[in-house]
Amino acid sequence: MAHCEKKCLTILLTDRCNLECKYCYCKDDLDSARSINVDFVKCAINDFVDEGNSLFVRYFGNGEPTVEFEKIKQITEYCRSLDNNATFELQTNGFFGRAILEWVGENIDIVWISYDGTTEVNDFYRPARYGKPVSKTIEGNLQYLSSKVKQLGVRTTIGEKNIYLQKQIIDKMHELGIKYIYSDLMFADVKNKKYYEMEIDPMEYSRAYLLAHKYAREKDIFYGSFLMINFDKKTDIFCRACLPMPHLTTDGYVSCCDMGYTGGNMDSLIYGKYNEKENKIIYDSQKIEYIKARTVDNLEECRTCEAKYYCAGGCIGEVINENGDIYSVKEKNCEAIRYLLSNLSKNIVIPVLHP
């Protein structure tokens, strides 16, 4: 299905994190005390249900969501009071102890753990604060959850250290019992003018990815890429951001995207604000229409592209990060997307949606 069919409410629980990933564009907020207001979350959940949506809640964060474990439990309990069949997804770095691990195994339906491949590479890119290695803990948690949750996947960031280790990543996940993997490319933090040196060429990545994708099929593993999330169904919008689906920020805003922090160009992604005094969210109907109009047919760069309805213009968070305008595309990815589309069957089955 097209990725925009993943209709969920995302809660960016906290800016704090227990890791210090080398390429993180949120690194400057690691010591921030900002945490989501639960009354704001409840208000947004009520609005989400009132609009006729099935209750699907996704726990995420500019930091690590399980740092706010008590709030996750509180929000989950509230959701179940509204709908005992609510669906819960957690996107996490997987670095937590036994109590959290067991609760996640019992209460979360879909878990995506960020892990960058082999033990050595993950410890290089994703150490704990002050450099402590974490991979062995995460690997143990992956093995435990593989038999506990309905859907468990790994989300891998590809950079210079692991671009040619993608088959080894498949082997590692096979060893841990993981059936679903998605990889994304590192990208520069344009907001803070950092990390350009960690970017890799999308075509270089795609050639290596294609070989690993085919290798994964031999091991009965689905290995997806952020560049091909719409290859199994034509669509004119890239993802749920363009509907828009709510993403709740720690400073009380409703964004359409995981990257929707306030300030600078990213304000274009903000379409709501929580009024704490009145305990309600004020939505900006003009901003909503502006976001919804970001379809591939409204993007001049895509007009004659053969991949337009299998790409739909790409991620609006990344294009506004780099270009300052959601009505643009990340041109450096275009050739790689066309290359993958020509080499992967248009009848490809994507069994799980990207986190």
SULSULPE-V247823 format. One record per residue. N is the residue number from 0. RES is the residue in three letters. PHI is phi in degrees with one decimal (* if undefined). NEAR is the number of other C-alpha atoms within 12 Angstrom. Layout:
n=(N,N)
res=(RES,RES)
phi=(PHI,PHI)
near=(NEAR,NEAR)
This chain:
n=(0,1,2,3,4,5,6,7,8,9,10,11,12,13,14,15,16,17,18,19,20,21,22,23,24,25,26,27,28,29,30,31,32,33,34,35,36,37,38,39,40,41,42,43,44,45,46,47,48,49,50,51,52,53,54,55,56,57,58,59,60,61,62,63,64,65,66,67,68,69,70,71,72,73,74,75,76,77,78,79,80,81,82,83,84,85,86,87,88,89,90,91,92,93,94,95,96,97,98,99,100,101,102,103,104,105,106,107,108,109,110,111,112,113,114,115,116,117,118,119,120,121,122,123,124,125,126,127,128,129,130,131,132,133,134,135,136,137,138,139,140,141,142,143,144,145,146,147,148,149,150,151,152,153,154,155,156,157,158,159,160,161,162,163,164,165,166,167,168,169,170,171,172,173,174,175,176,177,178,179,180,181,182,183,184,185,186,187,188,189,190,191,192,193,194,195,196,197,198,199,200,201,202,203,204,205,206,207,208,209,210,211,212,213,214,215,216,217,218,219,220,221,222,223,224,225,226,227,228,229,230,231,232,233,234,235,236,237,238,239,240,241,242,243,244,245,246,247,248,249,250,251,252,253,254,255,256,257,258,259,260,261,262,263,264,265,266,267,268,269,270,271,272,273,274,275,276,277,278,279,280,281,282,283,284,285,286,287,288,289,290,291,292,293,294,295,296,297,298,299,300,301,302,303,304,305,306,307,308,309,310,311,312,313,314,315,316,317,318,319,320,321,322,323,324,325,326,327,328,329,330,331,332,333,334,335,336,337,338,339,340,341,342,343,344,345,346,347,348,349,350,351,352,353,354)
res=(MET,ALA,HIS,CYS,GLU,LYS,LYS,CYS,LEU,THR,ILE,LEU,LEU,THR,ASP,ARG,CYS,ASN,LEU,GLU,CYS,LYS,TYR,CYS,TYR,CYS,LYS,ASP,ASP,LEU,ASP,SER,ALA,ARG,SER,ILE,ASN,VAL,ASP,PHE,VAL,LYS,CYS,ALA,ILE,ASN,ASP,PHE,VAL,ASP,GLU,GLY,ASN,SER,LEU,PHE,VAL,ARG,TYR,PHE,GLY,ASN,GLY,GLU,PRO,THR,VAL,GLU,PHE,GLU,LYS,ILE,LYS,GLN,ILE,THR,GLU,TYR,CYS,ARG,SER,LEU,ASP,ASN,ASN,ALA,THR,PHE,GLU,LEU,GLN,THR,ASN,GLY,PHE,PHE,GLY,ARG,ALA,ILE,LEU,GLU,TRP,VAL,GLY,GLU,ASN,ILE,ASP,ILE,VAL,TRP,ILE,SER,TYR,ASP,GLY,THR,THR,GLU,VAL,ASN,ASP,PHE,TYR,ARG,PRO,ALA,ARG,TYR,GLY,LYS,PRO,VAL,SER,LYS,THR,ILE,GLU,GLY,ASN,LEU,GLN,TYR,LEU,SER,SER,LYS,VAL,LYS,GLN,LEU,GLY,VAL,ARG,THR,THR,ILE,GLY,GLU,LYS,ASN,ILE,TYR,LEU,GLN,LYS,GLN,ILE,ILE,ASP,LYS,MET,HIS,GLU,LEU,GLY,ILE,LYS,TYR,ILE,TYR,SER,ASP,LEU,MET,PHE,ALA,ASP,VAL,LYS,ASN,LYS,LYS,TYR,TYR,GLU,MET,GLU,ILE,ASP,PRO,MET,GLU,TYR,SER,ARG,ALA,TYR,LEU,LEU,ALA,HIS,LYS,TYR,ALA,ARG,GLU,LYS,ASP,ILE,PHE,TYR,GLY,SER,PHE,LEU,MET,ILE,ASN,PHE,ASP,LYS,LYS,THR,ASP,ILE,PHE,CYS,ARG,ALA,CYS,LEU,PRO,MET,PRO,HIS,LEU,THR,THR,ASP,GLY,TYR,VAL,SER,CYS,CYS,ASP,MET,GLY,TYR,THR,GLY,GLY,ASN,MET,ASP,SER,LEU,ILE,TYR,GLY,LYS,TYR,ASN,GLU,LYS,GLU,ASN,LYS,ILE,ILE,TYR,ASP,SER,GLN,LYS,ILE,GLU,TYR,ILE,LYS,ALA,ARG,THR,VAL,ASP,ASN,LEU,GLU,GLU,CYS,ARG,THR,CYS,GLU,ALA,LYS,TYR,TYR,CYS,ALA,GLY,GLY,CYS,ILE,GLY,GLU,VAL,ILE,ASN,GLU,ASN,GLY,ASP,ILE,TYR,SER,VAL,LYS,GLU,LYS,ASN,CYS,GLU,ALA,ILE,ARG,TYR,LEU,LEU,SER,ASN,LEU,SER,LYS,ASN,ILE,VAL,ILE,PRO,VAL,LEU,HIS,PRO)
phi=(*,-65.7,-62.8,-66.0,-79.7,-83.6,-99.3,-139.9,-100.7,-101.7,-113.1,-86.8,-65.4,-157.4,-96.3,-81.5,-145.9,-98.3,-115.2,-138.8,-63.3,-64.8,-105.9,-67.6,-81.0,-105.5,-55.6,-68.7,-100.8,-55.0,-100.4,-66.5,-91.5,-67.9,-144.4,-64.4,-84.2,-65.4,-64.7,-60.5,-61.4,-61.1,-61.8,-66.2,-62.5,-60.4,-62.9,-61.8,-69.3,-62.2,-82.2,91.7,-82.4,-67.3,-78.5,-130.3,-112.0,-117.3,-91.0,-147.6,177.7,-67.1,-112.1,-98.8,-59.7,-71.7,-59.9,-107.0,-59.1,-62.9,-70.2,-58.8,-64.3,-63.7,-68.2,-60.4,-62.4,-63.5,-60.5,-68.7,-70.0,-92.1,-154.7,-69.4,-102.8,-58.8,-103.6,-127.1,-124.4,-125.8,-107.8,-144.6,-84.7,76.5,-99.3,-152.4,-90.1,-63.1,-62.4,-65.7,-56.0,-67.3,-64.6,-59.5,-60.9,-91.6,-123.2,-107.0,-82.9,-125.9,-127.2,-117.3,-111.6,-76.8,-155.7,-97.7,116.2,-72.5,-54.3,-66.8,-68.5,-62.1,-66.0,-72.9,-78.0,-129.1,-77.2,-71.6,-55.1,67.9,88.3,-67.3,-70.0,-128.3,-59.8,-62.4,-63.3,-65.0,-60.9,-63.4,-67.0,-61.5,-61.8,-62.9,-73.0,-60.2,-108.3,-110.8,-100.8,-66.0,-142.8,-124.5,-139.4,-116.9,-112.3,-110.4,-94.6,-103.5,-136.9,-61.0,-73.2,-128.1,-59.7,-103.1,-115.4,-66.3,-67.7,-65.7,-61.7,-58.9,-59.8,-64.1,-68.8,-61.8,-62.1,-90.6,83.7,-92.1,-103.4,-131.2,-137.0,-124.8,-117.2,-126.2,-84.1,-63.0,-138.0,-72.8,-87.1,-70.0,-54.8,-107.9,57.0,-129.7,68.9,-60.4,-66.6,-91.2,-69.4,-124.5,-71.7,-60.0,-68.8,-60.4,-61.8,-65.6,-63.3,-69.8,-62.1,-58.9,-63.6,-70.0,-59.5,-68.0,-62.5,-63.3,-60.8,-64.6,-102.4,60.2,-118.5,-88.4,-117.1,-99.5,-136.2,-60.2,-78.5,-126.3,-69.2,-113.2,-69.6,-96.0,-161.1,-63.3,-152.9,-103.2,-129.5,-69.9,-156.3,-60.4,-58.0,-86.1,-78.4,-91.0,-100.9,-73.1,-126.6,-91.4,-98.5,-67.4,-98.9,86.6,-110.3,-108.2,-108.1,-96.7,-146.8,-56.5,-89.8,-82.8,-77.2,-81.7,111.1,65.1,-63.3,-66.2,-59.6,-64.2,-91.5,-91.4,-131.6,-156.6,-142.7,-78.5,-98.9,-65.4,-63.9,-95.9,51.7,-150.3,-102.2,-96.5,-100.7,-99.3,-65.5,-68.0,-65.2,-61.6,-66.5,-62.7,-69.1,-64.3,-78.4,-80.8,-109.5,-64.5,-72.0,-101.2,-111.2,-60.4,-64.0,-96.0,-52.7,-110.1,-77.9,-70.2,-98.0,-55.6,-89.2,-111.7,-128.6,61.6,90.9,79.1,-68.3,-72.8,-64.6,-70.2,-70.5,-74.3,-59.8,-97.2,-111.0,80.0,-151.2,-71.2,-90.3,-146.9,-131.5,-91.3,-59.7,-64.3,-92.0,-61.5,-61.8,-64.8,-65.6,-63.6,-61.7,-66.2,-62.8,-72.5,-104.9,-109.0,-57.2,-68.1,-96.6,-58.1,-99.0,-105.1,-76.1,-137.3,-80.3,-53.9,-62.2)
near=(25,30,36,32,27,32,33,39,44,44,51,47,43,38,34,30,37,32,42,32,35,33,30,31,30,32,27,21,25,26,20,17,17,24,37,39,29,33,26,35,43,33,30,42,40,27,26,29,23,13,15,13,23,25,32,34,45,39,46,43,38,43,40,39,39,38,34,33,27,19,25,38,25,18,34,37,22,23,32,21,16,21,20,16,18,28,31,39,38,45,38,44,42,42,37,32,19,17,15,27,30,19,24,39,28,21,29,34,30,34,43,41,43,37,46,46,41,34,28,22,31,39,29,27,35,36,31,27,21,13,18,20,25,34,33,22,25,37,34,23,38,41,28,26,35,31,21,23,29,23,33,42,44,48,38,40,41,39,36,27,26,35,36,25,28,40,29,26,40,43,27,31,39,31,20,29,28,37,34,40,47,43,41,36,34,33,33,26,28,24,28,18,13,21,22,22,16,24,26,27,25,33,24,26,38,37,25,30,43,34,26,32,34,23,22,29,23,17,22,20,33,33,45,43,39,38,41,50,43,44,36,25,27,27,28,31,37,46,43,38,42,42,33,40,39,44,45,49,42,38,33,37,37,47,43,45,44,40,37,41,36,26,17,19,24,30,27,37,49,42,38,34,32,32,20,19,11,12,20,23,28,24,23,21,14,15,25,26,20,24,34,30,22,35,36,35,23,22,28,18,22,27,19,12,22,21,33,34,32,39,43,44,42,45,43,43,40,39,33,29,33,29,24,23,25,38,34,31,34,32,25,25,31,31,25,31,39,29,25,36,31,20,21,29,18,21,16,26,21,28,24,31,37,40,40)
